[in-house]
Structures are given as structure tokens and as C-alpha cells.
Amino acid sequence: MPQLNPTPWFAILTITWFVLIAVVFPSILMFTFPNDPALLDSNPILAEPWNWPWF
């Protein structure tokens, strides 16, 4: 049962995490959003009642 031998699997795990941390994560974090979210106004929106012509 080769899955009980931790030697090759631990090496694969550490190499995979090293590649993710060193290469993939920084490239993902370099992406920027095209539209920055705008801050909402502090003034509350005044909602008016709907006009229900069929009622």
C-alpha cells in the first residue's frame, strides 16, 4: 500500500505548496478590479410609496 509511505507524498505536498505560494498566489494578487466600488452616500434614500393603479 504505497499511500502509507509518507516520503513521496510529503515531497509532492511541499513542492506543490511552494509552487502555489511562490508563483500562483502573487500572480493572482496582482490582478486589480476594473471598477473600484464606490462608497455609498450617507444620505438615506427616501422611498416613495408605489402607485398601484389596479387596486
mmCIF entry with sequence, helices, sheets and N, C-alpha, C, O atoms, coordinates in Angstrom:
data_MODEL
# 
_entry.id   MODEL 
# 
_entity.id                         1 
_entity.type                       polymer 
_entity.pdbx_number_of_molecules   1 
# 
_entity_poly.entity_id                      1 
_entity_poly.type                           'polypeptide(L)' 
_entity_poly.nstd_linkage                   no 
_entity_poly.nstd_monomer                   no 
_entity_poly.pdbx_seq_one_letter_code       MPQLNPTPWFAILTITWFVLIAVVFPSILMFTFPNDPALLDSNPILAEPWNWPWF 
_entity_poly.pdbx_seq_one_letter_code_can   MPQLNPTPWFAILTITWFVLIAVVFPSILMFTFPNDPALLDSNPILAEPWNWPWF 
_entity_poly.pdbx_strand_id                 A 
# 
loop_
_entity_poly_seq.entity_id 
_entity_poly_seq.num 
_entity_poly_seq.mon_id 
_entity_poly_seq.hetero 
1 1  MET n 
1 2  PRO n 
1 3  GLN n 
1 4  LEU n 
1 5  ASN n 
1 6  PRO n 
1 7  THR n 
1 8  PRO n 
1 9  TRP n 
1 10 PHE n 
1 11 ALA n 
1 12 ILE n 
1 13 LEU n 
1 14 THR n 
1 15 ILE n 
1 16 THR n 
1 17 TRP n 
1 18 PHE n 
1 19 VAL n 
1 20 LEU n 
1 21 ILE n 
1 22 ALA n 
1 23 VAL n 
1 24 VAL n 
1 25 PHE n 
1 26 PRO n 
1 27 SER n 
1 28 ILE n 
1 29 LEU n 
1 30 MET n 
1 31 PHE n 
1 32 THR n 
1 33 PHE n 
1 34 PRO n 
1 35 ASN n 
1 36 ASP n 
1 37 PRO n 
1 38 ALA n 
1 39 LEU n 
1 40 LEU n 
1 41 ASP n 
1 42 SER n 
1 43 ASN n 
1 44 PRO n 
1 45 ILE n 
1 46 LEU n 
1 47 ALA n 
1 48 GLU n 
1 49 PRO n 
1 50 TRP n 
1 51 ASN n 
1 52 TRP n 
1 53 PRO n 
1 54 TRP n 
1 55 PHE n 
# 
_struct_asym.id          A 
_struct_asym.entity_id   1 
# 
loop_
_struct_conf.conf_type_id 
_struct_conf.id 
_struct_conf.pdbx_PDB_helix_id 
_struct_conf.beg_label_comp_id 
_struct_conf.beg_label_asym_id 
_struct_conf.beg_label_seq_id 
_struct_conf.pdbx_beg_PDB_ins_code 
_struct_conf.end_label_comp_id 
_struct_conf.end_label_asym_id 
_struct_conf.end_label_seq_id 
_struct_conf.pdbx_end_PDB_ins_code 
_struct_conf.beg_auth_comp_id 
_struct_conf.beg_auth_asym_id 
_struct_conf.beg_auth_seq_id 
_struct_conf.end_auth_comp_id 
_struct_conf.end_auth_asym_id 
_struct_conf.end_auth_seq_id 
_struct_conf.pdbx_PDB_helix_class 
_struct_conf.details 
_struct_conf.pdbx_PDB_helix_length 
HELX_P HELX_P1 AA1 PRO A 2  ? LEU A 4  ? PRO A 2  LEU A 4  5 ? 3  
HELX_P HELX_P2 AA2 PRO A 6  ? VAL A 19 ? PRO A 6  VAL A 19 1 ? 14 
HELX_P HELX_P3 AA3 LEU A 20 ? VAL A 24 ? LEU A 20 VAL A 24 3 ? 5  
HELX_P HELX_P4 AA4 PHE A 25 ? LEU A 29 ? PHE A 25 LEU A 29 1 ? 5  
# 
_struct_conf_type.id          HELX_P 
_struct_conf_type.criteria    ? 
_struct_conf_type.reference   ? 
# 
loop_
_atom_site.group_PDB 
_atom_site.id 
_atom_site.type_symbol 
_atom_site.label_atom_id 
_atom_site.label_alt_id 
_atom_site.label_comp_id 
_atom_site.label_asym_id 
_atom_site.label_entity_id 
_atom_site.label_seq_id 
_atom_site.pdbx_PDB_ins_code 
_atom_site.Cartn_x 
_atom_site.Cartn_y 
_atom_site.Cartn_z 
_atom_site.occupancy 
_atom_site.B_iso_or_equiv 
_atom_site.pdbx_formal_charge 
_atom_site.auth_seq_id 
_atom_site.auth_comp_id 
_atom_site.auth_asym_id 
_atom_site.auth_atom_id 
_atom_site.pdbx_PDB_model_num 
ATOM 1   N N  . MET A 1 1  ? 0.858   -1.181 0.000   1.00 0.00 ? 1  MET A N  1 
ATOM 2   C CA . MET A 1 1  ? 0.000   0.000  0.000   1.00 0.00 ? 1  MET A CA 1 
ATOM 3   C C  . MET A 1 1  ? 0.898   1.236  0.000   1.00 0.00 ? 1  MET A C  1 
ATOM 4   O O  . MET A 1 1  ? 1.389   1.636  1.056   1.00 0.00 ? 1  MET A O  1 
ATOM 5   N N  . PRO A 1 2  ? 1.118   1.837  -1.147  1.00 0.00 ? 2  PRO A N  1 
ATOM 6   C CA . PRO A 1 2  ? 2.080   2.946  -1.236  1.00 0.00 ? 2  PRO A CA 1 
ATOM 7   C C  . PRO A 1 2  ? 1.602   4.223  -0.531  1.00 0.00 ? 2  PRO A C  1 
ATOM 8   O O  . PRO A 1 2  ? 2.425   5.073  -0.192  1.00 0.00 ? 2  PRO A O  1 
ATOM 9   N N  . GLN A 1 3  ? 0.308   4.372  -0.306  1.00 0.00 ? 3  GLN A N  1 
ATOM 10  C CA . GLN A 1 3  ? -0.153  5.597  0.345   1.00 0.00 ? 3  GLN A CA 1 
ATOM 11  C C  . GLN A 1 3  ? 0.246   5.662  1.817   1.00 0.00 ? 3  GLN A C  1 
ATOM 12  O O  . GLN A 1 3  ? 0.123   6.719  2.435   1.00 0.00 ? 3  GLN A O  1 
ATOM 13  N N  . LEU A 1 4  ? 0.717   4.563  2.388   1.00 0.00 ? 4  LEU A N  1 
ATOM 14  C CA . LEU A 1 4  ? 1.166   4.587  3.767   1.00 0.00 ? 4  LEU A CA 1 
ATOM 15  C C  . LEU A 1 4  ? 2.611   5.057  3.893   1.00 0.00 ? 4  LEU A C  1 
ATOM 16  O O  . LEU A 1 4  ? 3.063   5.379  4.991   1.00 0.00 ? 4  LEU A O  1 
ATOM 17  N N  . ASN A 1 5  ? 3.329   5.097  2.795   1.00 0.00 ? 5  ASN A N  1 
ATOM 18  C CA . ASN A 1 5  ? 4.707   5.577  2.804   1.00 0.00 ? 5  ASN A CA 1 
ATOM 19  C C  . ASN A 1 5  ? 4.671   7.096  2.601   1.00 0.00 ? 5  ASN A C  1 
ATOM 20  O O  . ASN A 1 5  ? 4.337   7.553  1.508   1.00 0.00 ? 5  ASN A O  1 
ATOM 21  N N  . PRO A 1 6  ? 5.005   7.886  3.626   1.00 0.00 ? 6  PRO A N  1 
ATOM 22  C CA . PRO A 1 6  ? 4.844   9.335  3.508   1.00 0.00 ? 6  PRO A CA 1 
ATOM 23  C C  . PRO A 1 6  ? 5.940   10.026 2.707   1.00 0.00 ? 6  PRO A C  1 
ATOM 24  O O  . PRO A 1 6  ? 5.818   11.216 2.418   1.00 0.00 ? 6  PRO A O  1 
ATOM 25  N N  . THR A 1 7  ? 6.984   9.335  2.347   1.00 0.00 ? 7  THR A N  1 
ATOM 26  C CA . THR A 1 7  ? 8.120   10.000 1.707   1.00 0.00 ? 7  THR A CA 1 
ATOM 27  C C  . THR A 1 7  ? 7.752   10.653 0.366   1.00 0.00 ? 7  THR A C  1 
ATOM 28  O O  . THR A 1 7  ? 7.966   11.856 0.223   1.00 0.00 ? 7  THR A O  1 
ATOM 29  N N  . PRO A 1 8  ? 7.216   9.935  -0.613  1.00 0.00 ? 8  PRO A N  1 
ATOM 30  C CA . PRO A 1 8  ? 6.934   10.634 -1.883  1.00 0.00 ? 8  PRO A CA 1 
ATOM 31  C C  . PRO A 1 8  ? 5.767   11.617 -1.771  1.00 0.00 ? 8  PRO A C  1 
ATOM 32  O O  . PRO A 1 8  ? 5.774   12.658 -2.428  1.00 0.00 ? 8  PRO A O  1 
ATOM 33  N N  . TRP A 1 9  ? 4.777   11.301 -0.956  1.00 0.00 ? 9  TRP A N  1 
ATOM 34  C CA . TRP A 1 9  ? 3.601   12.163 -0.875  1.00 0.00 ? 9  TRP A CA 1 
ATOM 35  C C  . TRP A 1 9  ? 3.915   13.447 -0.136  1.00 0.00 ? 9  TRP A C  1 
ATOM 36  O O  . TRP A 1 9  ? 3.376   14.501 -0.475  1.00 0.00 ? 9  TRP A O  1 
ATOM 37  N N  . PHE A 1 10 ? 4.775   13.383 0.866   1.00 0.00 ? 10 PHE A N  1 
ATOM 38  C CA . PHE A 1 10 ? 5.146   14.599 1.586   1.00 0.00 ? 10 PHE A CA 1 
ATOM 39  C C  . PHE A 1 10 ? 5.971   15.524 0.693   1.00 0.00 ? 10 PHE A C  1 
ATOM 40  O O  . PHE A 1 10 ? 5.817   16.744 0.751   1.00 0.00 ? 10 PHE A O  1 
ATOM 41  N N  . ALA A 1 11 ? 6.837   14.953 -0.122  1.00 0.00 ? 11 ALA A N  1 
ATOM 42  C CA . ALA A 1 11 ? 7.624   15.765 -1.052  1.00 0.00 ? 11 ALA A CA 1 
ATOM 43  C C  . ALA A 1 11 ? 6.722   16.426 -2.093  1.00 0.00 ? 11 ALA A C  1 
ATOM 44  O O  . ALA A 1 11 ? 6.906   17.601 -2.413  1.00 0.00 ? 11 ALA A O  1 
ATOM 45  N N  . ILE A 1 12 ? 5.761   15.691 -2.617  1.00 0.00 ? 12 ILE A N  1 
ATOM 46  C CA . ILE A 1 12 ? 4.816   16.251 -3.582  1.00 0.00 ? 12 ILE A CA 1 
ATOM 47  C C  . ILE A 1 12 ? 3.992   17.356 -2.932  1.00 0.00 ? 12 ILE A C  1 
ATOM 48  O O  . ILE A 1 12 ? 3.742   18.387 -3.556  1.00 0.00 ? 12 ILE A O  1 
ATOM 49  N N  . LEU A 1 13 ? 3.571   17.156 -1.695  1.00 0.00 ? 13 LEU A N  1 
ATOM 50  C CA . LEU A 1 13 ? 2.791   18.169 -0.984  1.00 0.00 ? 13 LEU A CA 1 
ATOM 51  C C  . LEU A 1 13 ? 3.606   19.436 -0.781  1.00 0.00 ? 13 LEU A C  1 
ATOM 52  O O  . LEU A 1 13 ? 3.107   20.533 -1.032  1.00 0.00 ? 13 LEU A O  1 
ATOM 53  N N  . THR A 1 14 ? 4.840   19.310 -0.334  1.00 0.00 ? 14 THR A N  1 
ATOM 54  C CA . THR A 1 14 ? 5.649   20.503 -0.077  1.00 0.00 ? 14 THR A CA 1 
ATOM 55  C C  . THR A 1 14 ? 6.010   21.227 -1.375  1.00 0.00 ? 14 THR A C  1 
ATOM 56  O O  . THR A 1 14 ? 6.014   22.458 -1.401  1.00 0.00 ? 14 THR A O  1 
ATOM 57  N N  . ILE A 1 15 ? 6.309   20.510 -2.432  1.00 0.00 ? 15 ILE A N  1 
ATOM 58  C CA . ILE A 1 15 ? 6.629   21.154 -3.709  1.00 0.00 ? 15 ILE A CA 1 
ATOM 59  C C  . ILE A 1 15 ? 5.401   21.872 -4.261  1.00 0.00 ? 15 ILE A C  1 
ATOM 60  O O  . ILE A 1 15 ? 5.507   22.976 -4.796  1.00 0.00 ? 15 ILE A O  1 
ATOM 61  N N  . THR A 1 16 ? 4.236   21.239 -4.128  1.00 0.00 ? 16 THR A N  1 
ATOM 62  C CA . THR A 1 16 ? 3.003   21.863 -4.607  1.00 0.00 ? 16 THR A CA 1 
ATOM 63  C C  . THR A 1 16 ? 2.726   23.146 -3.854  1.00 0.00 ? 16 THR A C  1 
ATOM 64  O O  . THR A 1 16 ? 2.401   24.161 -4.470  1.00 0.00 ? 16 THR A O  1 
ATOM 65  N N  . TRP A 1 17 ? 2.848   23.127 -2.533  1.00 0.00 ? 17 TRP A N  1 
ATOM 66  C CA . TRP A 1 17 ? 2.609   24.339 -1.749  1.00 0.00 ? 17 TRP A CA 1 
ATOM 67  C C  . TRP A 1 17 ? 3.641   25.408 -2.050  1.00 0.00 ? 17 TRP A C  1 
ATOM 68  O O  . TRP A 1 17 ? 3.307   26.592 -2.076  1.00 0.00 ? 17 TRP A O  1 
ATOM 69  N N  . PHE A 1 18 ? 4.880   25.023 -2.277  1.00 0.00 ? 18 PHE A N  1 
ATOM 70  C CA . PHE A 1 18 ? 5.906   26.003 -2.621  1.00 0.00 ? 18 PHE A CA 1 
ATOM 71  C C  . PHE A 1 18 ? 5.574   26.684 -3.944  1.00 0.00 ? 18 PHE A C  1 
ATOM 72  O O  . PHE A 1 18 ? 5.714   27.901 -4.066  1.00 0.00 ? 18 PHE A O  1 
ATOM 73  N N  . VAL A 1 19 ? 5.136   25.906 -4.937  1.00 0.00 ? 19 VAL A N  1 
ATOM 74  C CA . VAL A 1 19 ? 4.766   26.490 -6.231  1.00 0.00 ? 19 VAL A CA 1 
ATOM 75  C C  . VAL A 1 19 ? 3.566   27.407 -6.072  1.00 0.00 ? 19 VAL A C  1 
ATOM 76  O O  . VAL A 1 19 ? 3.533   28.491 -6.656  1.00 0.00 ? 19 VAL A O  1 
ATOM 77  N N  . LEU A 1 20 ? 2.588   26.989 -5.295  1.00 0.00 ? 20 LEU A N  1 
ATOM 78  C CA . LEU A 1 20 ? 1.403   27.832 -5.091  1.00 0.00 ? 20 LEU A CA 1 
ATOM 79  C C  . LEU A 1 20 ? 1.769   29.140 -4.409  1.00 0.00 ? 20 LEU A C  1 
ATOM 80  O O  . LEU A 1 20 ? 1.336   30.209 -4.840  1.00 0.00 ? 20 LEU A O  1 
ATOM 81  N N  . ILE A 1 21 ? 2.556   29.063 -3.358  1.00 0.00 ? 21 ILE A N  1 
ATOM 82  C CA . ILE A 1 21 ? 2.892   30.263 -2.597  1.00 0.00 ? 21 ILE A CA 1 
ATOM 83  C C  . ILE A 1 21 ? 3.836   31.173 -3.378  1.00 0.00 ? 21 ILE A C  1 
ATOM 84  O O  . ILE A 1 21 ? 3.700   32.395 -3.312  1.00 0.00 ? 21 ILE A O  1 
ATOM 85  N N  . ALA A 1 22 ? 4.781   30.610 -4.108  1.00 0.00 ? 22 ALA A N  1 
ATOM 86  C CA . ALA A 1 22 ? 5.789   31.417 -4.779  1.00 0.00 ? 22 ALA A CA 1 
ATOM 87  C C  . ALA A 1 22 ? 5.343   31.936 -6.141  1.00 0.00 ? 22 ALA A C  1 
ATOM 88  O O  . ALA A 1 22 ? 5.784   33.007 -6.558  1.00 0.00 ? 22 ALA A O  1 
ATOM 89  N N  . VAL A 1 23 ? 4.480   31.205 -6.846  1.00 0.00 ? 23 VAL A N  1 
ATOM 90  C CA . VAL A 1 23 ? 4.161   31.573 -8.220  1.00 0.00 ? 23 VAL A CA 1 
ATOM 91  C C  . VAL A 1 23 ? 2.701   31.969 -8.391  1.00 0.00 ? 23 VAL A C  1 
ATOM 92  O O  . VAL A 1 23 ? 2.406   33.044 -8.912  1.00 0.00 ? 23 VAL A O  1 
ATOM 93  N N  . VAL A 1 24 ? 1.804   31.125 -7.963  1.00 0.00 ? 24 VAL A N  1 
ATOM 94  C CA . VAL A 1 24 ? 0.392   31.313 -8.283  1.00 0.00 ? 24 VAL A CA 1 
ATOM 95  C C  . VAL A 1 24 ? -0.236  32.419 -7.447  1.00 0.00 ? 24 VAL A C  1 
ATOM 96  O O  . VAL A 1 24 ? -0.900  33.294 -8.002  1.00 0.00 ? 24 VAL A O  1 
ATOM 97  N N  . PHE A 1 25 ? -0.049  32.409 -6.149  1.00 0.00 ? 25 PHE A N  1 
ATOM 98  C CA . PHE A 1 25 ? -0.694  33.402 -5.291  1.00 0.00 ? 25 PHE A CA 1 
ATOM 99  C C  . PHE A 1 25 ? -0.271  34.836 -5.608  1.00 0.00 ? 25 PHE A C  1 
ATOM 100 O O  . PHE A 1 25 ? -1.139  35.706 -5.675  1.00 0.00 ? 25 PHE A O  1 
ATOM 101 N N  . PRO A 1 26 ? 1.016   35.129 -5.807  1.00 0.00 ? 26 PRO A N  1 
ATOM 102 C CA . PRO A 1 26 ? 1.372   36.509 -6.164  1.00 0.00 ? 26 PRO A CA 1 
ATOM 103 C C  . PRO A 1 26 ? 0.792   36.947 -7.505  1.00 0.00 ? 26 PRO A C  1 
ATOM 104 O O  . PRO A 1 26 ? 0.409   38.106 -7.661  1.00 0.00 ? 26 PRO A O  1 
ATOM 105 N N  . SER A 1 27 ? 0.723   36.036 -8.474  1.00 0.00 ? 27 SER A N  1 
ATOM 106 C CA . SER A 1 27 ? 0.159   36.427 -9.757  1.00 0.00 ? 27 SER A CA 1 
ATOM 107 C C  . SER A 1 27 ? -1.340  36.681 -9.649  1.00 0.00 ? 27 SER A C  1 
ATOM 108 O O  . SER A 1 27 ? -1.876  37.537 -10.352 1.00 0.00 ? 27 SER A O  1 
ATOM 109 N N  . ILE A 1 28 ? -2.011  35.954 -8.785  1.00 0.00 ? 28 ILE A N  1 
ATOM 110 C CA . ILE A 1 28 ? -3.442  36.202 -8.579  1.00 0.00 ? 28 ILE A CA 1 
ATOM 111 C C  . ILE A 1 28 ? -3.656  37.515 -7.838  1.00 0.00 ? 28 ILE A C  1 
ATOM 112 O O  . ILE A 1 28 ? -4.599  38.248 -8.138  1.00 0.00 ? 28 ILE A O  1 
ATOM 113 N N  . LEU A 1 29 ? -2.799  37.816 -6.883  1.00 0.00 ? 29 LEU A N  1 
ATOM 114 C CA . LEU A 1 29 ? -2.962  39.042 -6.111  1.00 0.00 ? 29 LEU A CA 1 
ATOM 115 C C  . LEU A 1 29 ? -2.614  40.291 -6.908  1.00 0.00 ? 29 LEU A C  1 
ATOM 116 O O  . LEU A 1 29 ? -2.980  41.391 -6.494  1.00 0.00 ? 29 LEU A O  1 
ATOM 117 N N  . MET A 1 30 ? -1.920  40.162 -8.038  1.00 0.00 ? 30 MET A N  1 
ATOM 118 C CA . MET A 1 30 ? -1.600  41.326 -8.856  1.00 0.00 ? 30 MET A CA 1 
ATOM 119 C C  . MET A 1 30 ? -2.793  41.815 -9.668  1.00 0.00 ? 30 MET A C  1 
ATOM 120 O O  . MET A 1 30 ? -2.770  42.940 -10.168 1.00 0.00 ? 30 MET A O  1 
ATOM 121 N N  . PHE A 1 31 ? -3.829  41.004 -9.813  1.00 0.00 ? 31 PHE A N  1 
ATOM 122 C CA . PHE A 1 31 ? -4.997  41.443 -10.553 1.00 0.00 ? 31 PHE A CA 1 
ATOM 123 C C  . PHE A 1 31 ? -5.662  42.594 -9.822  1.00 0.00 ? 31 PHE A C  1 
ATOM 124 O O  . PHE A 1 31 ? -5.717  42.612 -8.592  1.00 0.00 ? 31 PHE A O  1 
ATOM 125 N N  . THR A 1 32 ? -6.163  43.549 -10.579 1.00 0.00 ? 32 THR A N  1 
ATOM 126 C CA . THR A 1 32 ? -6.902  44.662 -9.990  1.00 0.00 ? 32 THR A CA 1 
ATOM 127 C C  . THR A 1 32 ? -8.313  44.653 -10.556 1.00 0.00 ? 32 THR A C  1 
ATOM 128 O O  . THR A 1 32 ? -8.555  44.164 -11.659 1.00 0.00 ? 32 THR A O  1 
ATOM 129 N N  . PHE A 1 33 ? -9.215  45.189 -9.800  1.00 0.00 ? 33 PHE A N  1 
ATOM 130 C CA . PHE A 1 33 ? -10.592 45.272 -10.246 1.00 0.00 ? 33 PHE A CA 1 
ATOM 131 C C  . PHE A 1 33 ? -10.731 46.446 -11.205 1.00 0.00 ? 33 PHE A C  1 
ATOM 132 O O  . PHE A 1 33 ? -10.170 47.511 -10.944 1.00 0.00 ? 33 PHE A O  1 
ATOM 133 N N  . PRO A 1 34 ? -11.453 46.290 -12.298 1.00 0.00 ? 34 PRO A N  1 
ATOM 134 C CA . PRO A 1 34 ? -11.588 47.408 -13.229 1.00 0.00 ? 34 PRO A CA 1 
ATOM 135 C C  . PRO A 1 34 ? -12.406 48.564 -12.648 1.00 0.00 ? 34 PRO A C  1 
ATOM 136 O O  . PRO A 1 34 ? -12.171 49.723 -12.991 1.00 0.00 ? 34 PRO A O  1 
ATOM 137 N N  . ASN A 1 35 ? -13.341 48.261 -11.792 1.00 0.00 ? 35 ASN A N  1 
ATOM 138 C CA . ASN A 1 35 ? -14.179 49.295 -11.200 1.00 0.00 ? 35 ASN A CA 1 
ATOM 139 C C  . ASN A 1 35 ? -14.069 49.199 -9.693  1.00 0.00 ? 35 ASN A C  1 
ATOM 140 O O  . ASN A 1 35 ? -14.487 48.206 -9.096  1.00 0.00 ? 35 ASN A O  1 
ATOM 141 N N  . ASP A 1 36 ? -13.511 50.222 -9.079  1.00 0.00 ? 36 ASP A N  1 
ATOM 142 C CA . ASP A 1 36 ? -13.474 50.236 -7.629  1.00 0.00 ? 36 ASP A CA 1 
ATOM 143 C C  . ASP A 1 36 ? -14.875 50.482 -7.099  1.00 0.00 ? 36 ASP A C  1 
ATOM 144 O O  . ASP A 1 36 ? -15.596 51.321 -7.639  1.00 0.00 ? 36 ASP A O  1 
ATOM 145 N N  . PRO A 1 37 ? -15.272 49.779 -6.067  1.00 0.00 ? 37 PRO A N  1 
ATOM 146 C CA . PRO A 1 37 ? -16.615 50.006 -5.541  1.00 0.00 ? 37 PRO A CA 1 
ATOM 147 C C  . PRO A 1 37 ? -16.721 51.403 -4.952  1.00 0.00 ? 37 PRO A C  1 
ATOM 148 O O  . PRO A 1 37 ? -15.856 51.845 -4.196  1.00 0.00 ? 37 PRO A O  1 
ATOM 149 N N  . ALA A 1 38 ? -17.785 52.078 -5.309  1.00 0.00 ? 38 ALA A N  1 
ATOM 150 C CA . ALA A 1 38 ? -17.989 53.441 -4.826  1.00 0.00 ? 38 ALA A CA 1 
ATOM 151 C C  . ALA A 1 38 ? -18.615 53.393 -3.438  1.00 0.00 ? 38 ALA A C  1 
ATOM 152 O O  . ALA A 1 38 ? -19.418 52.513 -3.128  1.00 0.00 ? 38 ALA A O  1 
ATOM 153 N N  . LEU A 1 39 ? -18.236 54.342 -2.626  1.00 0.00 ? 39 LEU A N  1 
ATOM 154 C CA . LEU A 1 39 ? -18.820 54.431 -1.303  1.00 0.00 ? 39 LEU A CA 1 
ATOM 155 C C  . LEU A 1 39 ? -20.250 54.955 -1.405  1.00 0.00 ? 39 LEU A C  1 
ATOM 156 O O  . LEU A 1 39 ? -20.543 55.848 -2.201  1.00 0.00 ? 39 LEU A O  1 
ATOM 157 N N  . LEU A 1 40 ? -21.113 54.399 -0.606  1.00 0.00 ? 40 LEU A N  1 
ATOM 158 C CA . LEU A 1 40 ? -22.498 54.856 -0.621  1.00 0.00 ? 40 LEU A CA 1 
ATOM 159 C C  . LEU A 1 40 ? -22.609 56.198 0.081   1.00 0.00 ? 40 LEU A C  1 
ATOM 160 O O  . LEU A 1 40 ? -21.864 56.494 1.015   1.00 0.00 ? 40 LEU A O  1 
ATOM 161 N N  . ASP A 1 41 ? -23.539 56.994 -0.380  1.00 0.00 ? 41 ASP A N  1 
ATOM 162 C CA . ASP A 1 41 ? -23.778 58.278 0.271   1.00 0.00 ? 41 ASP A CA 1 
ATOM 163 C C  . ASP A 1 41 ? -24.338 58.039 1.663   1.00 0.00 ? 41 ASP A C  1 
ATOM 164 O O  . ASP A 1 41 ? -25.030 57.053 1.917   1.00 0.00 ? 41 ASP A O  1 
ATOM 165 N N  . SER A 1 42 ? -24.021 58.960 2.550   1.00 0.00 ? 42 SER A N  1 
ATOM 166 C CA . SER A 1 42 ? -24.538 58.830 3.908   1.00 0.00 ? 42 SER A CA 1 
ATOM 167 C C  . SER A 1 42 ? -25.993 59.267 3.993   1.00 0.00 ? 42 SER A C  1 
ATOM 168 O O  . SER A 1 42 ? -26.663 59.000 4.991   1.00 0.00 ? 42 SER A O  1 
ATOM 169 N N  . ASN A 1 43 ? -26.487 59.937 2.955   1.00 0.00 ? 43 ASN A N  1 
ATOM 170 C CA . ASN A 1 43 ? -27.892 60.353 2.955   1.00 0.00 ? 43 ASN A CA 1 
ATOM 171 C C  . ASN A 1 43 ? -28.775 59.152 2.647   1.00 0.00 ? 43 ASN A C  1 
ATOM 172 O O  . ASN A 1 43 ? -28.546 58.455 1.659   1.00 0.00 ? 43 ASN A O  1 
ATOM 173 N N  . PRO A 1 44 ? -29.769 58.905 3.469   1.00 0.00 ? 44 PRO A N  1 
ATOM 174 C CA . PRO A 1 44 ? -30.647 57.764 3.176   1.00 0.00 ? 44 PRO A CA 1 
ATOM 175 C C  . PRO A 1 44 ? -31.526 58.055 1.963   1.00 0.00 ? 44 PRO A C  1 
ATOM 176 O O  . PRO A 1 44 ? -31.913 59.195 1.707   1.00 0.00 ? 44 PRO A O  1 
ATOM 177 N N  . ILE A 1 45 ? -31.823 57.002 1.238   1.00 0.00 ? 45 ILE A N  1 
ATOM 178 C CA . ILE A 1 45 ? -32.689 57.137 0.069   1.00 0.00 ? 45 ILE A CA 1 
ATOM 179 C C  . ILE A 1 45 ? -34.130 57.172 0.558   1.00 0.00 ? 45 ILE A C  1 
ATOM 180 O O  . ILE A 1 45 ? -34.582 56.277 1.272   1.00 0.00 ? 45 ILE A O  1 
ATOM 181 N N  . LEU A 1 46 ? -34.832 58.208 0.166   1.00 0.00 ? 46 LEU A N  1 
ATOM 182 C CA . LEU A 1 46 ? -36.231 58.330 0.573   1.00 0.00 ? 46 LEU A CA 1 
ATOM 183 C C  . LEU A 1 46 ? -37.088 57.535 -0.400  1.00 0.00 ? 46 LEU A C  1 
ATOM 184 O O  . LEU A 1 46 ? -37.158 57.846 -1.589  1.00 0.00 ? 46 LEU A O  1 
ATOM 185 N N  . ALA A 1 47 ? -37.726 56.524 0.116   1.00 0.00 ? 47 ALA A N  1 
ATOM 186 C CA . ALA A 1 47 ? -38.576 55.682 -0.713  1.00 0.00 ? 47 ALA A CA 1 
ATOM 187 C C  . ALA A 1 47 ? -39.992 56.249 -0.718  1.00 0.00 ? 47 ALA A C  1 
ATOM 188 O O  . ALA A 1 47 ? -40.557 56.576 0.326   1.00 0.00 ? 47 ALA A O  1 
ATOM 189 N N  . GLU A 1 48 ? -40.541 56.354 -1.910  1.00 0.00 ? 48 GLU A N  1 
ATOM 190 C CA . GLU A 1 48 ? -41.912 56.827 -2.031  1.00 0.00 ? 48 GLU A CA 1 
ATOM 191 C C  . GLU A 1 48 ? -42.817 55.629 -2.260  1.00 0.00 ? 48 GLU A C  1 
ATOM 192 O O  . GLU A 1 48 ? -42.409 54.638 -2.866  1.00 0.00 ? 48 GLU A O  1 
ATOM 193 N N  . PRO A 1 49 ? -44.053 55.722 -1.771  1.00 0.00 ? 49 PRO A N  1 
ATOM 194 C CA . PRO A 1 49 ? -44.961 54.577 -1.984  1.00 0.00 ? 49 PRO A CA 1 
ATOM 195 C C  . PRO A 1 49 ? -45.281 54.406 -3.464  1.00 0.00 ? 49 PRO A C  1 
ATOM 196 O O  . PRO A 1 49 ? -45.314 55.362 -4.238  1.00 0.00 ? 49 PRO A O  1 
ATOM 197 N N  . TRP A 1 50 ? -45.512 53.153 -3.819  1.00 0.00 ? 50 TRP A N  1 
ATOM 198 C CA . TRP A 1 50 ? -45.817 52.864 -5.197  1.00 0.00 ? 50 TRP A CA 1 
ATOM 199 C C  . TRP A 1 50 ? -47.240 53.262 -5.523  1.00 0.00 ? 50 TRP A C  1 
ATOM 200 O O  . TRP A 1 50 ? -48.119 53.243 -4.661  1.00 0.00 ? 50 TRP A O  1 
ATOM 201 N N  . ASN A 1 51 ? -47.451 53.614 -6.752  1.00 0.00 ? 51 ASN A N  1 
ATOM 202 C CA . ASN A 1 51 ? -48.801 53.925 -7.227  1.00 0.00 ? 51 ASN A CA 1 
ATOM 203 C C  . ASN A 1 51 ? -49.360 52.646 -7.857  1.00 0.00 ? 51 ASN A C  1 
ATOM 204 O O  . ASN A 1 51 ? -48.882 52.197 -8.899  1.00 0.00 ? 51 ASN A O  1 
ATOM 205 N N  . TRP A 1 52 ? -50.384 52.063 -7.209  1.00 0.00 ? 52 TRP A N  1 
ATOM 206 C CA . TRP A 1 52 ? -50.983 50.831 -7.705  1.00 0.00 ? 52 TRP A CA 1 
ATOM 207 C C  . TRP A 1 52 ? -52.286 51.179 -8.407  1.00 0.00 ? 52 TRP A C  1 
ATOM 208 O O  . TRP A 1 52 ? -53.332 51.257 -7.761  1.00 0.00 ? 52 TRP A O  1 
ATOM 209 N N  . PRO A 1 53 ? -52.243 51.390 -9.717  1.00 0.00 ? 53 PRO A N  1 
ATOM 210 C CA . PRO A 1 53 ? -53.476 51.835 -10.410 1.00 0.00 ? 53 PRO A CA 1 
ATOM 211 C C  . PRO A 1 53 ? -54.548 50.759 -10.498 1.00 0.00 ? 53 PRO A C  1 
ATOM 212 O O  . PRO A 1 53 ? -55.714 51.088 -10.712 1.00 0.00 ? 53 PRO A O  1 
ATOM 213 N N  . TRP A 1 54 ? -54.201 49.494 -10.343 1.00 0.00 ? 54 TRP A N  1 
ATOM 214 C CA . TRP A 1 54 ? -55.198 48.431 -10.485 1.00 0.00 ? 54 TRP A CA 1 
ATOM 215 C C  . TRP A 1 54 ? -55.862 48.076 -9.166  1.00 0.00 ? 54 TRP A C  1 
ATOM 216 O O  . TRP A 1 54 ? -56.731 47.205 -9.124  1.00 0.00 ? 54 TRP A O  1 
ATOM 217 N N  . PHE A 1 55 ? -55.458 48.747 -8.078  1.00 0.00 ? 55 PHE A N  1 
ATOM 218 C CA . PHE A 1 55 ? -56.041 48.401 -6.792  1.00 0.00 ? 55 PHE A CA 1 
ATOM 219 C C  . PHE A 1 55 ? -57.117 49.397 -6.433  1.00 0.00 ? 55 PHE A C  1 
ATOM 220 O O  . PHE A 1 55 ? -57.738 49.282 -5.376  1.00 0.00 ? 55 PHE A O  1 
# 
